């Protein structure tokens, strides 16, 4: 019965056109780059992408207490150094733009890695380790206090003689935050300013300098942090 039913339309037979034929060999590998420079650039951008993804996973693992603090610190420091090393190349930095642009371009959701890259130091350095090593009596405690005090003085002296480049100040600030966290986990006046300036300096290029207004503000904040640190020592 159904075999004799007429179709409601007349199907048009498909006739391939030569214009639709493939003009490339579909089995041939498509190369993203044609020169060594382009290949190096894409390799660096791919490396940055993988660093961001890995760093985000590392931060999540640290928050879940899934790895030892020492392992987290070592790995985080290595990833941060690799990130900065890749962006030290001007061509890579130009193609990268900035972190937010890069994330939008590649549709990346990595809030924890974004914050860590913004700060520029591991959480264990920024906040101090949650488990401090046992000290060997008062002499060991005194040595930590002396070390922290010397770091403050070294930084303030650098400011006074005009050494206000990022590559001078940033390492000194990292040493200070590590030293004070080794002495005490308690907050003190202007301690937060140390981290704020670490973030500010981390956004600068190595050879960039603080301007005159920034230098005055930076010196004032660090002096207040030094006084706050000495004040908290009296309560320990």
Secondary structure, 3 states (H helix, E strand, C coil): CHHHCCCCCCCCCCCCCHHHCCCCCCCCCCCCCCCHHHHHHHHHHHHHHHHHHHHHHHHHHHHCCCCCHHHHHHHHHHHHHHHHHHHCCHHHHHHHCCHHHHHHHCCCCCHHHHHHHHHCCCHHHHCCCCCCCCCCHHHHHHHHHHHHHHHHHHHHHHHHCCCCEHHHHHHHHHHHHHHHHHHCCCCCCCHHHHHHHHHHHHCCCCCCECCHHHHHHHHHHHHHHHHHHHHHHCCC
